[in-house]
């Protein structure tokens, strides 16, 4: 049975202008400048410079009942209130574009130039290959990833050649062409695994005694080498520690990712522009907002004059009415955007100021061990804003400090309690762990268990598995792989 009933429901929704403000807040300096440029191109009523907006208020506000421009009914039978409303929320602010945060523009410009694969293909022209061999070689080059490896098996490549290129061949023929591809520059390209990559590079060098030994180690004892079982290598090859050290030195100077050097030079170069600057003046911290985040904007005088001209005009045609409605919309949009930019500046400065004072000891000393435990909620509570707002500021903004340019979100960390009952930052523990590992005897690296014991002695009682987690976050390998002869 169908029923109709009336429900009263109270819910909170973000208005379109709030969403736009949040988008502006999360933009770093360079992206904000692009957004600013785009807004000025789209809205001719928005202008840059030192002109004040205040003197334009009277022209398109109608707070007083005596303002005949705000109350008169024009002869075209259009009430001025329809386009010069005194509502605090103009109609343009209520328009929704039906977008979400996930719909943001993700495309970025790519640097021009020759790609890594094109560079390899151009080298194939120097080899004498028949049509079929050239097509196989081109297909193999197309299978090279950005690190310089071909990570597919020969049977898979053979099947793909048959299905996609209509080339029927044997595995041994593909391997023969692969050897040619592996002669291309940079050395090591076209390898199917790390072992093959290193061997290709070594065999291009002058075959000195250390290099011959290095080739022997990679060909016959690769597993011992990767696991750093140096005693087994000394015994297997009947060599001295000095000879082994020379051979290992040759291997360590090879490039495990031959494609990285070329691909890296053709990637987008990201220039970090700090959003804030912190300086120490007379033992006190001084915070400034990058001037590029605080542009001087005002409503265009020309558009204001157009509206004034319409007011003073005796005869008002339909085209003039349409024009004034357009002008009103653009003026409202310009005023709101200027206000949004100001709110962005205030939010950024307020948030960073709270972070700076919270981490005052760190900013005065530069020692990461002085970083206090700090989570987003700490700052949100301090400034009376939402956690999501603080997150938007922290995730994409940089601050220029006396110790280098830092990503703001790196100042946030969880806390743990030391043996004295004090809360300390996990960043502090990681720094001490990093220093301890850097000072260890590399011939006998410290295990995670020993590291946990050392940290406990220093007053940080953490478990071995926690040490392992922090070590991995610092991108430090296990003790066995840190071993040096």
Secondary structure, DSSP 8 states (H G I E B T S, - for coil): ---------------HHHHHHHHHHH--HHHHHHHHHHHHHH-TTEEESS--SGGGHHHH---STT-HHHH-EETTTEEGGGTS---SS-GGGG------GGGS--------S--HHHHHHHHHTTS---HHHHHHHHHHHHT--TTSB--S-HHHHHHHHHHHS-----HHHHHHHHHHHTTSSSTTTTBSSHHHHHHHHHHTS---HHHHHHHHHHHH-HHHHHTT-HHHHHHHHT--HHHHHHHHHHHHTS-S-HHHHHHHHTS-------SEEEEEETTEEEEEE-GGGS--EEE-HHHHHHHHHHHH-SS--HHHHHHHHHHHHHHHHHHHHHHHHHHHHHHHHHHHHHHHHHTHHHHHH--GGG---B-HHHHHHHHT--HHHHHHHHHH-EEEETTEEEEGGGG-B-EEE-TTS-EEEHHHHHHHHHHHHHTS-GGG---HHHHHHHHHHTT----HHHHHHHHHHTT---HHHH---
